[in-house]
């Protein structure tokens, strides 16, 4: 993981078919196989559990809602 970018995982690490990446407010990164929805109240990105996979851990991020990106 890239520690200079808050632990953001590199795209070559993404599982096949997981084309979305986002970080929750607590710093956890997740891969998603479908576009997740922003869960403002919980500080997390939401998707059905079968559509997400833990990708790593970074520092808590107050700007977490700006981390969603597509491959």
Backbone as numpy.savetxt, mean C-alpha at the origin, in Angstrom:
# Nx Ny Nz CAx CAy CAz Cx Cy Cz
13.54 -3.43 0.40 12.70 -2.23 0.40 13.57 -0.99 0.40
13.05 0.06 -0.11 13.75 1.33 -0.21 13.55 2.14 1.06
14.53 2.14 1.95 14.39 2.83 3.22 14.45 4.34 3.07
14.90 4.85 1.93 14.93 6.29 1.71 13.56 6.81 1.28
12.65 5.92 0.98 11.32 6.33 0.55 10.27 5.70 1.46
10.49 5.77 2.76 9.57 5.27 3.78 9.26 3.79 3.62
10.24 2.99 3.22 10.04 1.55 3.12 9.22 1.13 1.92
9.00 2.02 0.98 8.17 1.70 -0.19 8.77 0.53 -0.97
7.98 -0.53 -1.18 8.47 -1.67 -1.95 8.67 -1.32 -3.42
9.55 -2.03 -4.07 9.80 -1.83 -5.50 8.83 -2.68 -6.31
8.40 -2.18 -7.45 7.43 -2.91 -8.28 7.86 -4.31 -8.68
9.15 -4.59 -8.90 9.52 -5.97 -9.24 9.17 -6.98 -8.14
8.91 -6.50 -6.91 8.52 -7.38 -5.81 7.03 -7.71 -5.82
6.24 -7.01 -6.61 4.79 -7.19 -6.60 4.40 -8.57 -7.13
3.44 -9.22 -6.47 2.94 -10.49 -6.99 2.25 -10.29 -8.33
2.23 -11.32 -9.14 1.54 -11.29 -10.43 0.08 -10.88 -10.23
-0.38 -9.92 -11.03 -1.77 -9.50 -10.98 -2.08 -8.45 -9.92
-1.10 -8.08 -9.12 -1.29 -7.04 -8.10 -0.67 -5.76 -8.62
-1.53 -4.90 -9.17 -1.07 -3.71 -9.89 -1.30 -2.40 -9.16
-1.66 -2.47 -7.88 -1.86 -1.27 -7.06 -0.99 -1.40 -5.82
-0.50 -0.27 -5.32 0.31 -0.21 -4.11 -0.13 1.00 -3.31
-0.25 0.83 -2.00 -0.61 1.96 -1.15 -0.11 1.71 0.27
0.06 2.80 0.99 0.51 2.75 2.38 -0.59 3.25 3.30
-0.82 2.53 4.39 -1.78 2.96 5.41 -1.13 3.98 6.34
-1.93 4.67 7.12 -1.43 5.70 8.04 -0.41 5.14 9.03
-0.55 3.87 9.42 0.37 3.27 10.39 1.70 2.85 9.77
1.86 3.06 8.46 3.12 2.76 7.79 3.14 1.46 7.02
2.13 0.62 7.17 2.11 -0.65 6.44 1.82 -0.42 4.96
2.57 -1.12 4.12 2.37 -1.09 2.67 1.64 -2.36 2.25
0.75 -2.23 1.26 0.02 -3.38 0.73 -0.02 -3.32 -0.79
0.06 -4.52 -1.40 -0.20 -4.70 -2.82 -1.69 -4.98 -2.95
-2.30 -4.56 -4.06 -3.72 -4.80 -4.31 -3.92 -5.29 -5.74
-4.83 -6.25 -5.90 -5.15 -6.74 -7.24 -6.34 -6.01 -7.84
-6.95 -5.15 -7.08 -8.00 -4.25 -7.57 -7.80 -2.92 -6.87
-8.30 -1.85 -7.45 -8.11 -0.54 -6.85 -8.80 -0.48 -5.49
-8.04 -0.18 -4.42 -8.65 -0.08 -3.09 -9.37 1.26 -2.92
-10.22 1.31 -1.91 -10.93 2.54 -1.58 -10.32 3.15 -0.33
-10.33 4.44 -0.26 -9.77 5.16 0.88 -10.72 5.05 2.07
-10.22 4.54 3.18 -11.00 4.45 4.42 -10.57 5.57 5.35
-11.07 6.77 5.10 -10.63 7.96 5.84 -10.69 7.76 7.35
-11.76 7.22 7.86 -11.94 7.12 9.31 -10.89 6.22 9.95
-10.43 5.19 9.24 -9.47 4.26 9.83 -8.04 4.48 9.41
-7.80 5.39 8.48 -6.43 5.64 8.02 -5.88 4.48 7.21
-6.79 3.76 6.51 -6.36 2.60 5.74 -6.99 2.60 4.35
-6.35 1.84 3.47 -6.91 1.56 2.16 -7.70 0.26 2.29
-8.90 0.21 1.72 -9.79 -0.94 1.89 -9.98 -1.71 0.58
-9.88 -3.03 0.72 -10.18 -3.95 -0.36 -10.48 -5.30 0.29
-11.21 -6.15 -0.40 -11.45 -7.50 0.09 -10.11 -8.16 0.36
-10.02 -8.93 1.44 -8.73 -9.50 1.85 -8.07 -10.35 0.77
-8.85 -10.98 -0.09 -8.23 -11.79 -1.15 -7.59 -10.92 -2.23
-7.89 -9.61 -2.20 -7.34 -8.69 -3.19 -6.19 -7.85 -2.64
-5.71 -8.19 -1.45 -4.59 -7.44 -0.89 -3.55 -8.38 -0.30
-2.32 -7.91 -0.30 -1.22 -8.69 0.26 -0.23 -7.72 0.88
0.19 -8.03 2.10 1.14 -7.16 2.79 2.42 -7.04 1.98
2.93 -5.82 1.87 4.12 -5.58 1.05 5.32 -5.10 1.86
5.09 -4.61 3.08 6.20 -4.14 3.89 5.75 -3.16 4.94
6.74 -2.62 5.67 6.47 -1.68 6.75 7.37 -0.47 6.62
6.77 0.69 6.72 7.51 1.94 6.75 7.12 2.69 8.01
7.54 3.91 8.11 7.17 4.76 9.25 5.73 5.23 9.07
5.03 5.51 10.18 3.69 6.08 10.06 3.73 7.30 9.13
2.66 7.44 8.33 2.66 8.46 7.30 1.39 9.31 7.39
1.50 10.57 7.79 0.32 11.43 7.88 -0.29 11.74 6.51
0.47 11.54 5.43 -0.02 11.78 4.07 -0.34 10.46 3.35
-0.73 9.45 4.11 -0.97 8.11 3.57 -1.95 8.11 2.40
-2.94 9.01 2.42 -3.98 9.00 1.37 -3.42 9.41 0.01
-2.18 9.89 -0.02 -1.55 10.30 -1.28 -0.61 9.23 -1.84
-0.58 8.03 -1.22 0.39 7.01 -1.62 -0.11 6.03 -2.67
-1.40 6.01 -2.96 -1.93 5.05 -3.92 -1.31 5.26 -5.30
-0.79 4.17 -5.86 -0.27 4.24 -7.23 -0.55 2.94 -7.96
-0.62 3.07 -9.27 -0.86 1.92 -10.13 0.39 1.63 -10.94
0.66 0.35 -11.11 1.83 -0.07 -11.88 1.72 0.41 -13.31
